[in-house]
Amino acid sequence: MTSTPALRALADRLGDRLLLPGDAGYDDARTPWNLAVEQHPAAVARPADVDELRALLDAARADGLQLAIQPGGHGASGSLEGAVLVRTAAFDGIWVDAAERVARVGAGVRWGEVLEALEGTGLVALAGSSRVVHTVPFVLAGGHSWFSRAFGLGSASVRAVELLTADGRHRWVSDDDDPELMRALRGAGGAFGVVTAVEIELFPARELVGGRIVFDGADLGPVLHAALAAQESAPDTVAVHASALRVPDVEAAPPALRGRTIVTVQAVSIDGAEVLDDVLAPVRAAGGVQLDTIAPIGIEQLAAVADEPTDPSAGYSWARFADLGPAELDALIAAWQGPAGGAVMLFEFRGLGGAIAAPPARPAISGSVPQRHVLSARAIAVPGIEPAVQAGFAAIREALGEAVADRTFGTFLEAEPSYAGAYEADELARAESLRRTIDPEGRFRGNRDFG
Ligand SMILES: Cc1cc2nc3c(=O)[nH]c(=O)nc-3n(C[C@H](O)[C@H](O)[C@H](O)COP(=O)(O)OP(=O)(O)OC[C@H]3O[C@@H](n4cnc5c(N)ncnc54)[C@H](O)[C@@H]3O)c2cc1C
């Protein structure tokens, strides 16, 4: 084990806010949300404020360690050996100025809390499908929102970033002060320092409507084709996601669903029920509707649309941009239902386009996405299953051939250790050169490198 005298000395001062291997609570504290990723950091810190962050930075430097910032660990991607894992829960401030359409959000805040703070304002933030994902890493890595077709990716909504850099300076950075740094932070922002808060733009929503329509697997083909057509015809104020899920035949699954296939179409509109009903009419007609939760919602209810799991779990996933037409959708379904696809529990395709395809509102490495879909596939991690799951992902990719791109959103890279799956090589070289200037010792370790 590496000797860490400076950290040990700091631990005497910080108590259980700095846990080293062997300390009670260390194992719980090092565990990320994605339980399939094993992390063994030199310590886990839960600093109370910026002074404690600076003290951690000094101790890490003295002991030859890095700092890896990770509020939750949905995006955990490596072992973290040689790094102090920093949890940011204490940075829990949320401040909303509805008149100016701006919010400041601390690094420990989850999207669910931001959405609650926006209740009754008539404004939306560019949140994704889950309430437990943290706002700061989401916008630092791109961030695909229900509202991205209307207003762009989460990263482009960032007006300013509050950052502690390796030189110990803690300050707000904006495009006026450092446009090159802001551009990199907007999509590849995990490795430049500790972001303690972000200032994000808020957007008006005329009338928010959303929910999901659930069908039995017997209707899979017609429903998914109708959803694909709905994505094509929907105005930019509407987002449609479609998925097919094979519920595992295991005791933990709800008895009524065990071993069944479920097809779900989720949709959100900022432009009222009439518009959304028009878009979804062919979907509703494509099969036997088993559940339909589409209804007017407050912004604080946004996460109920997808109703995603909120507890940590172990999973494998794969995601890439794609251009799906009816033939590609048939190929996708055939691959998923074929022998190799059997280990893949779920696939989902989200309709892109609109503001996602246009140049971002503010300069951002996350750029624009010309493809019309993002396709993702997932499986629960159980011992020994990974080779079969990876073969299933490969079978899907192969079936779609050139319709699948080699990029995805930075936030969809999951356990992939490099941003190479999200950005072009010249963009990454530019970000890496900037990182070397700001953090020449390489004191900060993001969850992805720029190689
Ligand atoms: C159920 C679920 C639903 C999701 N839905 C969406 C979606 O709709 N759209 C979408 O785009 N993504 C989505 N994601 C992906 C999610 O945005 C990423 O996993 C993202 O990494 C946030 O996860 P987290 O809050 O656990 O951050 P972590 O995994 O804890 O952090 C990710 C990385 O961000 C960097 N980082 C985090 N905080 C800081 C900081 N304060 N300073 C500097 N760097 C920092 C670090 O490099 C860190 O390793 C979803 C994920 C899950 C599990």
The ligand as an SDF file (V2000), in Angstrom:
LIG
                    3D

 53 58  0  0  0  0  0  0  0  0999 V2000
  -30.5440    6.0200  -14.4770 C   0  0  0  0  0  0  0  0  0  0  0  0
  -29.6700    6.9390  -15.2950 C   0  0  0  0  0  0  0  0  0  0  0  0
  -30.2570    7.8150  -16.2070 C   0  0  0  0  0  0  0  0  0  0  0  0
  -29.4680    8.6760  -16.9710 C   0  0  0  0  0  0  0  0  0  0  0  0
  -30.0690    9.5190  -17.8450 N   0  0  0  0  0  0  0  0  0  0  0  0
  -29.3230   10.3550  -18.5930 C   0  0  0  0  0  0  0  0  0  0  0  0
  -29.9220   11.2610  -19.5310 C   0  0  0  0  0  0  0  0  0  0  0  0
  -31.1460   11.3110  -19.6930 O   0  0  0  0  0  0  0  0  0  0  0  0
  -29.1140   12.0620  -20.2450 N   0  0  0  0  0  0  0  0  0  0  0  0
  -27.7360   12.0520  -20.0800 C   0  0  0  0  0  0  0  0  0  0  0  0
  -27.0530   12.8130  -20.7650 O   0  0  0  0  0  0  0  0  0  0  0  0
  -27.1470   11.2150  -19.2030 N   0  0  0  0  0  0  0  0  0  0  0  0
  -27.8920   10.3700  -18.4710 C   0  0  0  0  0  0  0  0  0  0  0  0
  -27.2830    9.5140  -17.5880 N   0  0  0  0  0  0  0  0  0  0  0  0
  -25.8280    9.4960  -17.4840 C   0  0  0  0  0  0  0  0  0  0  0  0
  -25.3050   10.4770  -16.4250 C   0  0  0  0  0  0  0  0  0  0  0  0
  -25.5040   11.8030  -16.8750 O   0  0  0  0  0  0  0  0  0  0  0  0
  -23.8070   10.2330  -16.2270 C   0  0  0  0  0  0  0  0  0  0  0  0
  -23.6690    8.9560  -15.6770 O   0  0  0  0  0  0  0  0  0  0  0  0
  -23.0750   11.2920  -15.4270 C   0  0  0  0  0  0  0  0  0  0  0  0
  -21.7400   10.8550  -15.2690 O   0  0  0  0  0  0  0  0  0  0  0  0
  -23.6490   11.6660  -14.0780 C   0  0  0  0  0  0  0  0  0  0  0  0
  -23.5440   10.6690  -13.1250 O   0  0  0  0  0  0  0  0  0  0  0  0
  -23.2100   11.0180  -11.5870 P   0  0  0  0  0  0  0  0  0  0  0  0
  -24.0930   12.1160  -11.0980 O   0  0  0  0  0  0  0  0  0  0  0  0
  -23.1760    9.7910  -10.7770 O   0  0  0  0  0  0  0  0  0  0  0  0
  -21.7040   11.5850  -11.7490 O   0  0  0  0  0  0  0  0  0  0  0  0
  -20.3320   10.8410  -11.3940 P   0  0  0  0  0  0  0  0  0  0  0  0
  -20.2610    9.5360  -12.0830 O   0  0  0  0  0  0  0  0  0  0  0  0
  -20.1500   10.8540   -9.9200 O   0  0  0  0  0  0  0  0  0  0  0  0
  -19.2970   11.8500  -12.0510 O   0  0  0  0  0  0  0  0  0  0  0  0
  -18.9260   11.6860  -13.3940 C   0  0  0  0  0  0  0  0  0  0  0  0
  -17.6120   12.3800  -13.6580 C   0  0  0  0  0  0  0  0  0  0  0  0
  -17.8320   13.7730  -13.7780 O   0  0  0  0  0  0  0  0  0  0  0  0
  -16.7130   14.4850  -13.3090 C   0  0  0  0  0  0  0  0  0  0  0  0
  -17.1530   15.3240  -12.1890 N   0  0  0  0  0  0  0  0  0  0  0  0
  -18.2480   15.1170  -11.4190 C   0  0  0  0  0  0  0  0  0  0  0  0
  -18.3860   16.1210  -10.5380 N   0  0  0  0  0  0  0  0  0  0  0  0
  -17.3510   16.9510  -10.7320 C   0  0  0  0  0  0  0  0  0  0  0  0
  -16.9330   18.1430  -10.1130 C   0  0  0  0  0  0  0  0  0  0  0  0
  -17.6190   18.6950   -9.1190 N   0  0  0  0  0  0  0  0  0  0  0  0
  -15.8020   18.7390  -10.5570 N   0  0  0  0  0  0  0  0  0  0  0  0
  -15.0870   18.2020  -11.5650 C   0  0  0  0  0  0  0  0  0  0  0  0
  -15.4400   17.0550  -12.2040 N   0  0  0  0  0  0  0  0  0  0  0  0
  -16.5510   16.4470  -11.7770 C   0  0  0  0  0  0  0  0  0  0  0  0
  -15.6820   13.4830  -12.8450 C   0  0  0  0  0  0  0  0  0  0  0  0
  -14.7660   13.2030  -13.8950 O   0  0  0  0  0  0  0  0  0  0  0  0
  -16.5510   12.2810  -12.5590 C   0  0  0  0  0  0  0  0  0  0  0  0
  -15.8670   11.0630  -12.5870 O   0  0  0  0  0  0  0  0  0  0  0  0
  -28.0580    8.6520  -16.8280 C   0  0  0  0  0  0  0  0  0  0  0  0
  -27.4570    7.7630  -15.9090 C   0  0  0  0  0  0  0  0  0  0  0  0
  -28.2520    6.9050  -15.1710 C   0  0  0  0  0  0  0  0  0  0  0  0
  -27.5910    5.9570  -14.2430 C   0  0  0  0  0  0  0  0  0  0  0  0
  1  2  1  0
  2  3  1  0
  2 52  2  0
  3  4  2  0
  4  5  1  0
  4 50  1  0
  5  6  2  0
  6  7  1  0
  6 13  1  0
  7  8  2  0
  7  9  1  0
  9 10  1  0
 10 11  2  0
 10 12  1  0
 12 13  2  0
 13 14  1  0
 14 15  1  0
 14 50  1  0
 15 16  1  0
 16 17  1  0
 16 18  1  0
 18 19  1  0
 18 20  1  0
 20 21  1  0
 20 22  1  0
 22 23  1  0
 23 24  1  0
 24 25  2  0
 24 26  1  0
 24 27  1  0
 27 28  1  0
 28 29  2  0
 28 30  1  0
 28 31  1  0
 31 32  1  0
 32 33  1  0
 33 34  1  0
 33 48  1  0
 34 35  1  0
 35 36  1  0
 35 46  1  0
 36 37  1  0
 36 45  1  0
 37 38  2  0
 38 39  1  0
 39 40  1  0
 39 45  2  0
 40 41  1  0
 40 42  2  0
 42 43  1  0
 43 44  2  0
 44 45  1  0
 46 47  1  0
 46 48  1  0
 48 49  1  0
 50 51  2  0
 51 52  1  0
 52 53  1  0
M  END
$$$$
